[in-house]
Amino acid sequence: MIPTITAFKASPDGGKGMARDMPIRWAFEEVNQPYNVRLVTFEEMKKTPHLTLQPFGQIPTYEEGNLELFESGAIVHHIAMTHRGLLPVDEQARARAVSWMFSAVSTIEPPILDFETAGYFERDKDWYDERKPMLKDRIRARLTRLSQRLGNKEWLDDKFSAGDLMMVTVLRRIKNSDLLEEFQNLFEYVARGEARPAFSRAFAAQLDVFKDSQKEN
């Protein structure tokens, strides 16, 4: 059975590959598995049928037979656990890869999202200019540790894994800021992830949806 995921019918990311279905698409491409996409509007995301799948009214969701999942990290983990190619065969290496998956969404991403949120919703507030350096320093503190751990390695462990997929996905959120450029090895790490053929296919698929939405408007 081919799984179905949900994605924005009109993504607010402007076709930059930042929407949460991107890591799911990338994971499917890495393991060479087909998938279907059901596009949803923001209005549909707040209605009962979608809320039954995703209680917080977000994307993506995952449906395969009787299995229904939400949260991008959980979905990528499921794909990695059920198809060869995203997790090492060695038990300890596999556990390390899963640790990096959790680290990406639980340790690295939160300060990045705080910075993004402030930029979207607090830019006109009196305190924004004072708070911005603090938010950036929180990101730097996390990136410093990550940069030290990565060192001159190609990937976080011996080979590319779901841990790298999730970490690159998170770091892409600051790709166009000066923050990532402060850490040359992380900047190059993200570039390696984006250079993978599977990433390119996933990005193109998501971009096509955005282009179609623009034609409708």
Backbone as ProteinMPNN parsed JSONL, in Angstrom:
{"seq_chain_A": "MIPTITAFKASPDGGKGMARDMPIRWAFEEVNQPYNVRLVTFEEMKKTPHLTLQPFGQIPTYEEGNLELFESGAIVHHIAMTHRGLLPVDEQARARAVSWMFSAVSTIEPPILDFETAGYFERDKDWYDERKPMLKDRIRARLTRLSQRLGNKEWLDDKFSAGDLMMVTVLRRIKNSDLLEEFQNLFEYVARGEARPAFSRAFAAQLDVFKDSQKEN", "coords_chain_A": {"N_chain_A": [[0.833, -1.187, 0.0], [0.577, 2.173, -0.889], [1.699, 4.903, 0.943], [0.04, 7.912, 2.104], [0.63, 11.326, 2.388], [0.058, 14.56, 3.897], [0.157, 17.931, 2.692], [0.809, 21.48, 2.363], [-1.524, 23.184, 0.337], [-1.095, 25.691, -0.626], [1.799, 26.76, 0.069], [3.257, 28.714, 2.675], [5.938, 29.205, 2.57], [7.027, 30.128, 0.263], [8.059, 28.476, -1.726], [10.549, 27.563, -0.876], [11.217, 25.178, 0.221], [10.843, 24.737, 2.947], [8.617, 23.92, 4.303], [6.889, 21.573, 6.42], [6.448, 19.104, 5.241], [8.633, 18.578, 3.754], [10.967, 17.11, 4.876], [9.745, 14.613, 4.997], [9.135, 13.961, 2.35], [11.779, 13.911, 1.438], [12.838, 11.77, 2.915], [11.341, 9.607, 1.885], [12.31, 9.658, -0.737], [15.001, 9.029, -0.318], [14.884, 6.37, 0.452], [13.795, 5.296, -1.729], [10.981, 4.998, -2.16], [7.61, 5.091, -3.232], [5.035, 7.608, -2.813], [1.93, 9.153, -1.959], [0.361, 12.384, -2.145], [-1.808, 14.435, -0.411], [-3.199, 17.482, -0.793], [-3.855, 20.218, 1.335], [-5.836, 22.992, 2.404], [-5.441, 25.97, 4.461], [-7.807, 26.409, 5.75], [-9.04, 23.895, 5.642], [-7.32, 22.483, 7.268], [-8.102, 23.104, 9.82], [-10.429, 21.839, 10.268], [-12.598, 19.11, 11.279], [-12.059, 16.513, 9.937], [-9.279, 16.693, 9.266], [-8.196, 17.4, 11.732], [-8.633, 15.111, 13.139], [-6.623, 13.514, 12.244], [-4.371, 15.092, 12.726], [-4.016, 16.543, 15.599], [-3.324, 19.173, 16.203], [-3.802, 20.695, 14.044], [-1.96, 20.929, 11.892], [0.536, 20.35, 9.292], [2.874, 17.755, 8.415], [0.718, 14.882, 7.767], [0.455, 11.304, 7.996], [-0.69, 8.476, 6.352], [-1.298, 5.082, 6.142], [-2.866, 2.361, 5.305], [-4.337, 1.198, 8.213], [-2.763, 2.715, 9.796], [-2.046, 5.808, 11.201], [-0.223, 8.732, 11.391], [1.376, 11.632, 12.871], [3.466, 14.579, 13.073], [6.558, 15.491, 11.866], [9.134, 14.451, 12.547], [8.491, 12.003, 13.78], [7.292, 10.693, 11.677], [9.362, 10.515, 9.771], [11.057, 8.891, 11.261], [9.533, 6.543, 11.348], [9.475, 5.847, 8.615], [12.206, 5.421, 8.241], [12.607, 3.248, 9.919], [11.174, 1.25, 8.706], [12.097, 0.892, 6.169], [15.034, 0.112, 4.351], [18.06, 2.033, 4.401], [18.121, 4.531, 5.652], [18.809, 4.207, 8.267], [21.471, 2.793, 10.129], [22.568, -0.655, 9.976], [23.925, -1.792, 12.091], [23.326, -2.094, 15.522], [24.06, -0.275, 17.6], [24.99, 1.952, 16.16], [22.643, 2.581, 14.875], [21.062, 3.389, 17.016], [22.454, 5.69, 17.76], [21.986, 7.287, 15.508], [19.243, 7.721, 15.73], [19.276, 9.199, 18.062], [20.451, 11.558, 17.131], [18.408, 12.412, 15.472], [16.43, 13.127, 17.348], [17.854, 15.084, 18.662], [18.064, 17.065, 16.725], [15.418, 18.09, 16.486], [14.744, 18.635, 19.11], [16.803, 19.967, 20.452], [18.406, 21.623, 18.721], [16.552, 22.9, 16.998], [14.531, 24.401, 18.592], [15.641, 27.021, 19.63], [16.097, 28.214, 17.162], [13.541, 28.401, 16.063], [12.426, 30.144, 17.937], [13.827, 32.468, 17.308], [12.956, 32.868, 14.651], [10.197, 33.219, 15.083], [10.142, 35.568, 16.614], [11.051, 37.353, 14.706], [8.932, 37.361, 12.914], [6.67, 38.154, 14.422], [7.326, 40.021, 16.4], [8.771, 42.108, 15.511], [7.955, 44.757, 15.387], [7.875, 45.552, 17.97], [8.908, 47.312, 20.957], [10.946, 46.079, 22.339], [12.245, 44.399, 20.587], [14.736, 44.869, 19.169], [16.549, 44.777, 21.262], [16.221, 42.211, 22.192], [16.847, 40.535, 20.069], [19.748, 40.037, 19.694], [20.211, 38.342, 21.895], [18.61, 36.13, 21.271], [19.932, 35.215, 18.994], [22.389, 34.546, 20.1], [21.694, 32.343, 21.632], [21.207, 30.472, 19.652], [23.759, 30.339, 18.531], [25.167, 29.177, 20.645], [24.206, 26.554, 20.626], [24.936, 25.79, 18.032], [27.68, 25.969, 18.157], [28.452, 23.807, 19.783], [27.475, 21.72, 18.194], [28.979, 22.087, 15.866], [31.543, 21.574, 16.842], [31.294, 18.884, 17.455], [30.745, 17.737, 14.953], [33.063, 18.399, 13.541], [35.559, 17.7, 11.175], [34.204, 15.807, 9.796], [32.187, 14.128, 7.328], [29.51, 13.444, 7.76], [27.291, 13.169, 10.639], [27.704, 10.743, 11.863], [29.245, 7.696, 10.794], [28.078, 7.273, 8.241], [25.64, 8.832, 6.054], [22.468, 9.397, 7.512], [19.123, 9.096, 8.909], [19.362, 10.816, 11.018], [21.087, 12.814, 10.071], [19.498, 13.742, 7.987], [17.326, 14.941, 9.346], [18.742, 16.849, 10.839], [19.993, 18.487, 8.91], [17.687, 19.449, 7.692], [16.636, 21.061, 9.749], [18.744, 22.944, 10.115], [18.687, 24.247, 7.698], [16.847, 26.225, 8.028], [18.119, 28.472, 8.889], [19.77, 29.026, 6.874], [20.088, 31.212, 5.12], [20.888, 33.229, 6.753], [23.328, 35.108, 8.664], [24.166, 33.52, 10.667], [24.569, 30.699, 10.218], [26.688, 30.825, 8.478], [28.758, 31.511, 10.091], [29.808, 29.204, 10.973], [31.724, 27.276, 9.353], [32.024, 24.521, 8.801], [29.487, 23.518, 9.349], [27.958, 24.93, 7.522], [28.929, 23.854, 5.133], [28.192, 21.25, 5.576], [25.37, 21.355, 5.464], [25.162, 22.065, 2.785], [26.127, 19.708, 1.594], [24.086, 17.955, 2.259], [21.965, 19.081, 0.807], [22.888, 18.622, -1.705], [22.419, 16.002, -2.249], [20.932, 13.606, -4.393], [18.374, 12.639, -3.705], [17.372, 14.639, -2.035], [17.175, 16.727, -3.89], [15.181, 15.752, -5.598], [12.997, 15.659, -3.852], [12.774, 18.359, -3.154], [12.15, 19.49, -5.641], [9.65, 18.329, -6.1], [8.102, 19.439, -4.057], [8.346, 22.133, -4.738], [7.014, 22.195, -7.184], [4.365, 21.977, -6.377], [4.019, 24.429, -5.11], [4.372, 26.159, -7.308], [2.171, 25.442, -8.857], [0.118, 26.336, -7.189], [0.505, 29.061, -7.372], [-0.181, 29.537, -10.01], [-2.904, 29.137, -9.908], [-3.694, 31.329, -8.544]], "CA_chain_A": [[0.0, 0.0, 0.0], [1.349, 3.413, -0.977], [1.251, 5.845, 1.966], [-0.391, 9.256, 1.72], [0.958, 12.392, 3.332], [-0.584, 15.835, 3.602], [1.046, 19.07, 2.499], [0.11, 22.717, 2.071], [-1.922, 23.458, -1.037], [-0.387, 26.94, -0.948], [2.754, 26.862, 1.169], [3.703, 30.074, 2.988], [7.398, 29.323, 2.528], [7.454, 30.709, -1.001], [8.771, 27.514, -2.547], [11.93, 27.41, -0.413], [11.436, 23.837, 0.76], [10.887, 24.796, 4.4], [7.404, 23.36, 4.888], [7.187, 20.365, 7.192], [6.402, 17.876, 4.457], [9.904, 18.41, 3.043], [11.757, 15.955, 5.325], [9.039, 13.367, 4.689], [9.41, 13.712, 0.94], [13.199, 13.57, 1.328], [13.02, 10.419, 3.448], [10.817, 8.665, 0.89], [13.223, 9.616, -1.883], [16.231, 8.34, 0.093], [14.658, 4.915, 0.514], [13.238, 4.923, -3.032], [9.623, 4.51, -1.969], [6.583, 6.014, -3.733], [4.086, 8.135, -1.833], [0.905, 10.052, -2.473], [0.229, 13.628, -1.393], [-3.107, 15.1, -0.4], [-2.984, 18.889, -0.478], [-4.902, 20.783, 2.186], [-5.804, 24.431, 2.613], [-5.397, 26.34, 5.868], [-9.164, 26.225, 6.272], [-9.261, 22.457, 5.816], [-6.486, 22.007, 8.37], [-8.765, 23.391, 11.093], [-11.694, 21.123, 10.314], [-12.566, 17.822, 11.984], [-11.348, 15.404, 9.277], [-7.829, 16.822, 9.393], [-7.854, 17.402, 13.155], [-8.634, 13.718, 13.582], [-5.294, 13.002, 11.915], [-3.356, 15.962, 13.319], [-4.806, 17.259, 16.601], [-2.937, 20.573, 16.314], [-4.151, 21.382, 12.819], [-0.759, 21.241, 11.128], [0.986, 19.311, 8.373], [2.22, 16.736, 7.597], [0.204, 13.66, 8.366], [0.867, 10.094, 7.269], [-1.702, 7.429, 6.415], [-0.97, 3.849, 5.432], [-3.794, 1.384, 5.852], [-4.914, 1.639, 9.482], [-1.774, 3.513, 10.526], [-2.122, 7.256, 11.034], [0.829, 9.387, 12.162], [1.636, 13.048, 12.673], [4.791, 15.068, 13.464], [7.522, 15.128, 10.826], [10.18, 13.595, 13.089], [7.946, 10.665, 13.991], [7.043, 10.079, 10.368], [10.672, 10.148, 9.223], [11.526, 7.738, 12.035], [8.785, 5.366, 10.891], [9.982, 5.493, 7.289], [13.567, 4.893, 8.409], [12.543, 1.95, 10.592], [10.487, 0.249, 7.888], [12.772, 0.759, 4.878], [16.487, 0.187, 4.463], [18.736, 3.143, 3.76], [18.219, 5.733, 6.48], [19.346, 3.849, 9.576], [22.494, 1.741, 10.025], [22.2, -2.011, 10.396], [24.505, -1.973, 13.414], [22.362, -1.65, 16.536], [24.521, 0.917, 18.315], [24.999, 3.056, 15.206], [21.237, 2.928, 14.654], [20.623, 4.15, 18.193], [23.071, 7.008, 17.67], [21.282, 8.04, 14.465], [17.964, 8.159, 16.306], [19.598, 10.267, 19.008], [20.645, 12.785, 16.359], [17.084, 12.856, 15.03], [15.806, 13.821, 18.471], [18.646, 16.278, 18.935], [17.726, 18.084, 15.731], [14.124, 18.731, 16.747], [14.568, 18.984, 20.527], [17.892, 20.809, 20.954], [18.838, 22.629, 17.752], [15.453, 23.663, 16.384], [13.785, 25.36, 19.417], [16.107, 28.411, 19.592], [15.93, 28.726, 15.805], [12.137, 28.778, 15.934], [12.232, 31.356, 18.743], [14.374, 33.568, 16.513], [12.047, 33.076, 13.533], [8.929, 33.743, 15.591], [10.356, 36.962, 16.984], [11.156, 38.128, 13.479], [7.621, 37.47, 12.288], [5.598, 38.717, 15.237], [7.756, 40.998, 17.407], [9.666, 43.085, 14.886], [7.475, 46.121, 15.635], [7.834, 45.798, 19.405], [10.011, 48.118, 21.464], [12.026, 45.253, 22.879], [12.782, 43.466, 19.593], [16.153, 45.109, 18.882], [17.336, 44.339, 22.414], [16.066, 40.767, 22.362], [17.392, 39.818, 18.917], [21.093, 39.48, 19.942], [20.106, 37.244, 22.842], [18.082, 34.984, 20.545], [20.994, 34.721, 18.111], [23.416, 33.92, 20.94], [21.203, 31.015, 22.008], [21.449, 29.6, 18.505], [25.211, 30.162, 18.428], [25.616, 28.25, 21.684], [23.902, 25.208, 20.15], [25.713, 25.498, 16.832], [29.077, 25.795, 18.55], [28.606, 22.41, 20.213], [27.257, 20.85, 17.041], [30.138, 22.252, 14.992], [32.665, 20.863, 17.465], [31.052, 17.445, 17.345], [30.879, 17.345, 13.55], [34.467, 18.51, 13.167], [35.806, 17.644, 9.735], [33.524, 14.635, 9.249], [31.189, 14.398, 6.291], [28.197, 13.311, 8.395], [27.366, 13.125, 12.097], [28.313, 9.458, 12.186], [30.039, 7.203, 9.675], [27.364, 7.419, 6.975], [24.408, 9.62, 6.08], [21.363, 8.69, 8.158], [17.954, 9.914, 9.226], [19.82, 11.875, 11.91], [21.574, 13.898, 9.22], [18.353, 14.285, 7.25], [16.593, 15.855, 10.217], [19.602, 17.955, 11.247], [20.112, 19.39, 7.77], [16.383, 20.097, 7.546], [16.541, 22.127, 10.758], [19.752, 23.979, 9.867], [18.306, 25.008, 6.511], [16.006, 27.348, 8.427], [18.982, 29.646, 9.059], [20.735, 28.958, 5.776], [20.297, 32.525, 4.517], [21.286, 34.205, 7.758], [24.772, 35.097, 8.919], [24.438, 32.581, 11.746], [25.138, 29.446, 9.729], [27.958, 31.133, 7.823], [29.784, 31.622, 11.129], [30.313, 27.855, 11.226], [31.99, 26.82, 7.992], [31.788, 23.085, 8.62], [28.039, 23.308, 9.32], [27.504, 25.479, 6.24], [29.272, 22.848, 4.126], [27.379, 20.069, 5.918], [24.049, 21.588, 4.881], [25.318, 22.006, 1.33], [26.237, 18.289, 1.214], [22.742, 17.388, 2.331], [21.168, 19.597, -0.302], [23.438, 18.095, -2.956], [22.008, 14.62, -2.439], [19.875, 13.498, -5.408], [17.066, 12.457, -3.07], [16.922, 15.962, -1.61], [16.803, 17.487, -5.088], [13.879, 15.269, -6.077], [11.982, 16.084, -2.891], [12.627, 19.806, -3.275], [11.451, 19.759, -6.89], [8.251, 17.93, -5.942], [7.432, 20.448, -3.244], [8.326, 23.375, -5.508], [5.962, 22.076, -8.197], [3.093, 22.279, -5.72], [3.967, 25.878, -4.913], [4.183, 26.787, -8.619], [0.776, 25.214, -9.247], [-0.727, 27.215, -6.379], [0.655, 30.414, -7.897], [-0.941, 29.604, -11.252], [-4.322, 29.226, -9.57], [-3.95, 32.691, -8.083]], "C_chain_A": [[0.88, 1.254, 0.0], [0.829, 4.4, 0.061], [0.863, 7.196, 1.37], [0.012, 10.243, 2.801], [0.168, 13.64, 2.96], [0.475, 16.929, 3.501], [0.198, 20.302, 2.218], [-0.288, 22.783, 0.597], [-1.246, 24.728, -1.532], [0.574, 27.218, 0.201], [3.188, 28.304, 1.413], [5.207, 30.262, 2.88], [7.922, 29.88, 1.208], [8.267, 29.773, -1.87], [10.206, 27.264, -2.132], [12.215, 26.04, 0.193], [11.502, 23.794, 2.268], [9.658, 24.182, 5.069], [7.69, 21.972, 5.446], [7.036, 19.063, 6.425], [7.731, 17.591, 3.77], [10.738, 17.235, 3.565], [11.081, 14.624, 5.048], [9.295, 12.988, 3.235], [10.862, 13.24, 0.757], [13.452, 12.137, 1.798], [12.511, 9.37, 2.457], [11.763, 8.532, -0.296], [14.515, 8.869, -1.536], [16.066, 6.828, 0.087], [13.96, 4.4, -0.744], [11.847, 4.307, -2.911], [8.62, 5.548, -2.488], [5.678, 6.484, -2.6], [3.085, 9.024, -2.551], [0.828, 11.284, -1.584], [-1.198, 14.144, -1.526], [-2.897, 16.541, 0.066], [-4.159, 19.43, 0.32], [-4.712, 22.296, 2.295], [-5.721, 24.715, 4.105], [-6.77, 26.168, 6.515], [-9.444, 24.759, 6.555], [-8.47, 21.901, 6.99], [-7.146, 22.199, 9.731], [-10.1, 22.667, 11.249], [-11.502, 19.705, 10.852], [-11.824, 16.714, 11.24], [-9.833, 15.498, 9.42], [-7.409, 16.782, 10.857], [-7.874, 15.998, 13.748], [-7.272, 13.079, 13.324], [-4.189, 13.768, 12.629], [-4.052, 16.88, 14.322], [-4.468, 18.737, 16.733], [-3.173, 21.35, 15.023], [-2.964, 21.797, 11.984], [-0.526, 20.177, 10.059], [2.408, 18.95, 8.775], [1.494, 15.706, 8.454], [0.619, 12.504, 7.47], [-0.216, 9.052, 7.463], [-1.251, 6.246, 5.558], [-1.809, 2.734, 6.018], [-4.45, 1.94, 7.11], [-3.962, 2.523, 10.294], [-1.907, 4.991, 10.175], [-1.091, 7.901, 11.957], [0.819, 10.883, 11.917], [2.975, 13.364, 13.317], [5.851, 14.55, 12.495], [8.615, 14.196, 11.335], [9.712, 12.163, 13.276], [7.726, 9.948, 12.668], [8.357, 9.656, 9.716], [11.22, 8.921, 9.953], [10.827, 6.463, 11.577], [9.291, 4.904, 9.525], [11.353, 4.836, 7.4], [13.565, 3.504, 9.033], [11.963, 0.863, 9.701], [11.121, 0.062, 6.513], [14.279, 0.909, 5.07], [17.012, 1.451, 3.79], [18.922, 4.379, 4.609], [18.709, 5.464, 7.896], [20.367, 2.729, 9.409], [21.965, 0.388, 10.486], [22.723, -2.283, 11.804], [23.611, -1.337, 14.474], [22.798, -0.371, 17.237], [24.554, 2.14, 17.392], [23.58, 3.526, 14.915], [20.712, 3.776, 15.813], [21.206, 5.559, 18.178], [22.357, 7.883, 16.632], [19.944, 8.556, 14.975], [18.191, 9.277, 17.315], [19.785, 11.602, 18.285], [19.326, 13.309, 15.799], [16.398, 13.664, 16.126], [16.54, 15.117, 18.782], [18.294, 17.404, 17.983], [16.457, 18.83, 16.112], [13.97, 19.204, 18.188], [15.621, 19.953, 21.053], [18.259, 21.943, 19.997], [17.681, 23.499, 17.264], [14.777, 24.677, 17.305], [14.332, 26.787, 19.418], [16.003, 29.027, 18.197], [14.489, 29.18, 15.591], [11.816, 30.02, 16.759], [12.692, 32.59, 17.973], [13.449, 33.9, 15.344], [10.742, 33.73, 13.993], [9.043, 35.213, 15.969], [10.416, 37.842, 15.743], [9.821, 38.345, 12.804], [6.64, 38.319, 13.102], [6.022, 39.816, 16.219], [8.615, 42.115, 16.82], [9.25, 44.525, 15.174], [7.413, 46.471, 17.126], [9.07, 46.564, 19.861], [11.217, 47.278, 21.862], [12.73, 44.4, 21.823], [14.286, 43.643, 19.365], [17.057, 44.665, 20.027], [17.323, 42.818, 22.548], [16.752, 39.976, 21.247], [18.798, 39.26, 19.161], [21.077, 38.294, 20.901], [19.611, 35.974, 22.146], [19.151, 34.371, 19.637], [22.093, 34.024, 18.916], [22.984, 32.528, 21.393], [21.426, 30.015, 20.877], [22.942, 29.308, 18.387], [25.728, 29.146, 19.444], [25.377, 26.811, 21.254], [24.774, 24.838, 18.954], [27.184, 25.284, 17.147], [29.337, 24.348, 18.953], [28.459, 21.446, 19.047], [28.451, 20.893, 16.099], [31.347, 21.495, 15.539], [32.506, 19.363, 17.307], [31.217, 16.957, 15.903], [32.335, 17.379, 13.114], [34.648, 18.53, 11.661], [35.172, 16.417, 9.089], [32.509, 15.056, 8.193], [29.789, 14.415, 6.881], [28.378, 13.154, 9.898], [27.942, 11.811, 12.597], [29.032, 8.974, 10.931], [29.384, 7.469, 8.315], [26.127, 8.298, 7.165], [23.273, 8.783, 6.655], [20.185, 9.631, 8.336], [18.323, 11.03, 10.201], [20.334, 13.069, 11.134], [20.426, 14.55, 8.461], [17.604, 15.297, 8.102], [17.441, 17.058, 10.614], [19.766, 18.964, 10.116], [18.808, 20.143, 7.552], [16.243, 21.274, 8.51], [17.507, 23.268, 10.449], [19.424, 24.813, 8.635], [17.473, 26.228, 6.867], [16.827, 28.617, 8.639], [20.026, 29.721, 7.95], [21.071, 30.338, 5.226], [20.616, 33.613, 5.53], [22.792, 34.149, 7.945], [25.146, 34.066, 9.978], [25.123, 31.314, 11.246], [26.504, 29.687, 9.109], [29.097, 31.301, 8.833], [30.446, 30.277, 11.411], [30.517, 27.167, 9.873], [31.68, 25.345, 7.812], [30.296, 22.764, 8.609], [27.441, 23.817, 8.008], [27.749, 24.46, 5.127], [28.475, 21.564, 4.336], [25.98, 20.189, 5.308], [24.125, 21.49, 3.357], [25.43, 20.564, 0.843], [24.866, 17.625, 1.244], [21.89, 17.813, 1.153], [21.646, 19.074, -1.649], [23.023, 16.651, -3.221], [20.87, 14.554, -3.46], [18.483, 13.362, -4.807], [16.508, 13.785, -2.578], [16.432, 16.763, -2.806], [15.437, 17.062, -5.608], [12.752, 15.721, -5.157], [11.71, 17.578, -3.005], [11.83, 20.156, -4.53], [9.966, 19.427, -6.781], [7.485, 18.956, -5.13], [7.315, 21.778, -3.989], [7.241, 23.348, -6.576], [4.594, 22.408, -7.613], [2.942, 23.784, -5.539], [3.712, 26.597, -6.236], [2.741, 26.628, -9.081], [-0.167, 26.128, -8.464], [-0.667, 28.661, -6.871], [-0.118, 30.589, -9.184], [-2.429, 29.78, -10.972], [-4.692, 30.629, -9.112], [-3.779, 33.701, -9.218]], "O_chain_A": [[1.811, 1.37, 0.797], [-0.363, 4.709, 0.068], [1.302, 7.564, 0.28], [-0.237, 10.018, 3.985], [-0.33, 13.759, 1.84], [1.531, 16.864, 4.13], [-0.981, 20.193, 1.879], [0.515, 22.475, -0.283], [-0.873, 24.834, -2.7], [0.198, 27.843, 1.193], [3.458, 29.039, 0.462], [5.703, 31.371, 3.08], [9.126, 30.081, 1.052], [9.084, 30.228, -2.671], [11.009, 26.802, -2.943], [13.334, 25.774, 0.63], [12.148, 22.91, 2.83], [9.665, 23.951, 6.278], [8.611, 21.286, 5.003], [7.455, 18.013, 6.913], [7.942, 16.491, 3.26], [11.184, 16.42, 2.758], [11.758, 13.609, 4.881], [9.627, 11.843, 2.927], [11.131, 12.295, 0.016], [14.188, 11.386, 1.158], [13.178, 8.362, 2.219], [11.991, 7.432, -0.799], [15.06, 8.155, -2.378], [16.997, 6.095, -0.243], [13.581, 3.231, -0.825], [11.566, 3.249, -3.474], [8.762, 6.741, -2.217], [5.573, 5.832, -1.561], [3.369, 9.573, -3.615], [1.189, 11.233, -0.408], [-1.723, 14.27, -2.633], [-2.465, 16.778, 1.194], [-5.316, 19.137, 0.018], [-3.592, 22.806, 2.28], [-5.908, 23.815, 4.923], [-6.871, 25.821, 7.691], [-10.019, 24.42, 7.589], [-8.907, 20.948, 7.636], [-6.782, 21.524, 10.694], [-10.81, 22.858, 12.236], [-10.39, 19.177, 10.874], [-11.018, 16.02, 11.86], [-9.173, 14.489, 9.669], [-6.379, 16.196, 11.19], [-7.206, 15.731, 14.747], [-6.823, 12.219, 14.082], [-3.201, 13.186, 13.078], [-4.622, 17.897, 13.928], [-5.246, 19.49, 17.319], [-2.794, 22.516, 14.913], [-2.949, 22.894, 11.425], [-1.297, 19.225, 9.937], [3.087, 19.755, 9.412], [1.633, 15.664, 9.676], [1.073, 12.698, 6.342], [-0.621, 8.768, 8.591], [-0.873, 6.408, 4.398], [-1.509, 2.219, 7.095], [-5.046, 3.017, 7.084], [-4.327, 3.017, 11.361], [-1.882, 5.371, 9.005], [-1.086, 7.648, 13.162], [0.323, 11.353, 10.893], [3.552, 12.531, 14.017], [6.023, 13.343, 12.324], [8.991, 13.251, 10.642], [10.441, 11.219, 12.971], [7.948, 8.742, 12.558], [8.453, 8.557, 9.17], [11.78, 8.02, 9.329], [11.466, 5.42, 11.435], [9.507, 3.712, 9.306], [11.63, 3.831, 6.746], [14.419, 2.676, 8.716], [12.229, -0.32, 9.913], [10.723, -0.834, 5.768], [14.734, 1.737, 5.859], [16.497, 1.887, 2.76], [19.793, 5.2, 4.321], [18.992, 6.401, 8.642], [20.146, 1.807, 8.624], [21.033, 0.308, 11.286], [22.049, -2.923, 12.612], [23.192, -0.187, 14.339], [21.982, 0.527, 17.445], [24.186, 3.24, 17.805], [23.339, 4.719, 14.73], [20.005, 4.761, 15.602], [20.524, 6.516, 18.544], [22.15, 9.076, 16.856], [19.557, 9.689, 14.688], [17.383, 10.201, 17.41], [19.335, 12.644, 18.761], [19.148, 14.519, 15.666], [15.857, 14.741, 15.875], [15.921, 16.125, 19.123], [18.233, 18.566, 18.384], [16.418, 20.06, 16.067], [13.153, 20.082, 18.464], [15.359, 20.688, 22.005], [18.407, 23.09, 20.417], [17.833, 24.713, 17.134], [14.46, 25.767, 16.828], [13.548, 27.715, 19.221], [15.837, 30.24, 18.07], [14.25, 30.233, 14.998], [11.022, 30.858, 16.333], [12.027, 33.625, 17.986], [13.184, 35.071, 15.073], [10.251, 34.672, 13.37], [8.148, 36.007, 15.679], [9.886, 38.953, 15.738], [9.593, 39.386, 12.189], [5.876, 39.106, 12.542], [5.166, 40.475, 16.808], [9.124, 42.965, 17.551], [10.096, 45.418, 15.202], [6.954, 47.551, 17.498], [10.132, 46.483, 19.246], [12.361, 47.713, 21.738], [13.721, 43.74, 22.136], [15.028, 42.662, 19.37], [18.187, 44.232, 19.804], [18.311, 42.217, 22.971], [17.192, 38.85, 21.477], [19.028, 38.089, 18.857], [21.846, 37.347, 20.733], [20.122, 34.882, 22.394], [19.255, 33.149, 19.529], [22.661, 33.029, 18.465], [23.818, 31.632, 21.522], [21.786, 28.862, 21.113], [23.34, 28.164, 18.169], [26.619, 28.352, 19.14], [26.22, 25.943, 21.477], [25.288, 23.723, 18.868], [27.858, 24.503, 16.477], [30.317, 23.738, 18.522], [29.214, 20.482, 18.921], [28.885, 19.859, 15.591], [32.081, 20.855, 14.786], [33.479, 18.654, 17.053], [31.77, 15.882, 15.669], [32.792, 16.487, 12.399], [33.976, 19.28, 10.954], [35.542, 16.026, 7.982], [32.039, 16.194, 8.176], [28.978, 15.282, 6.555], [29.504, 13.019, 10.377], [28.595, 11.773, 13.64], [29.392, 9.79, 10.083], [30.059, 7.845, 7.357], [25.637, 8.481, 8.279], [23.131, 7.605, 6.327], [20.241, 10.804, 7.966], [17.674, 12.076, 10.215], [20.053, 14.212, 11.493], [20.389, 15.772, 8.312], [17.282, 16.389, 7.634], [16.923, 18.17, 10.717], [19.686, 20.171, 10.347], [18.819, 21.339, 7.261], [15.785, 22.35, 8.126], [17.124, 24.436, 10.516], [19.843, 25.966, 8.541], [17.401, 27.173, 6.082], [16.286, 29.72, 8.575], [21.041, 30.403, 8.085], [22.228, 30.605, 4.9], [20.612, 34.796, 5.19], [23.452, 33.243, 7.438], [26.327, 33.772, 10.162], [26.146, 30.904, 11.794], [27.386, 28.834, 9.208], [30.269, 31.239, 8.463], [31.517, 30.22, 12.015], [29.598, 26.558, 9.326], [31.131, 24.951, 6.783], [29.878, 21.829, 7.927], [26.528, 23.204, 7.454], [26.883, 24.232, 4.282], [28.128, 20.877, 3.375], [25.471, 19.241, 4.711], [23.252, 20.899, 2.722], [24.888, 20.226, -0.21], [24.528, 16.834, 0.364], [21.177, 16.999, 0.567], [20.894, 19.081, -2.624], [23.256, 16.133, -4.313], [19.941, 15.36, -3.4], [17.519, 13.91, -5.34], [15.308, 14.033, -2.689], [15.386, 17.408, -2.737], [14.63, 17.9, -6.01], [11.683, 16.117, -5.621], [10.559, 18.012, -2.958], [10.945, 21.011, -4.493], [9.123, 20.153, -7.307], [6.353, 19.304, -5.467], [6.3, 22.466, -3.881], [6.613, 24.372, -6.845], [3.766, 23.04, -8.269], [1.874, 24.344, -5.783], [2.923, 27.54, -6.284], [2.153, 27.56, -9.63], [-1.142, 26.636, -9.019], [-1.653, 29.394, -6.799], [-0.658, 31.665, -9.441], [-3.129, 30.481, -11.702], [-5.832, 31.07, -9.262], [-3.957, 34.901, -9.008]]}, "name": "protein", "num_of_chains": 1, "seq": "MIPTITAFKASPDGGKGMARDMPIRWAFEEVNQPYNVRLVTFEEMKKTPHLTLQPFGQIPTYEEGNLELFESGAIVHHIAMTHRGLLPVDEQARARAVSWMFSAVSTIEPPILDFETAGYFERDKDWYDERKPMLKDRIRARLTRLSQRLGNKEWLDDKFSAGDLMMVTVLRRIKNSDLLEEFQNLFEYVARGEARPAFSRAFAAQLDVFKDSQKEN"}
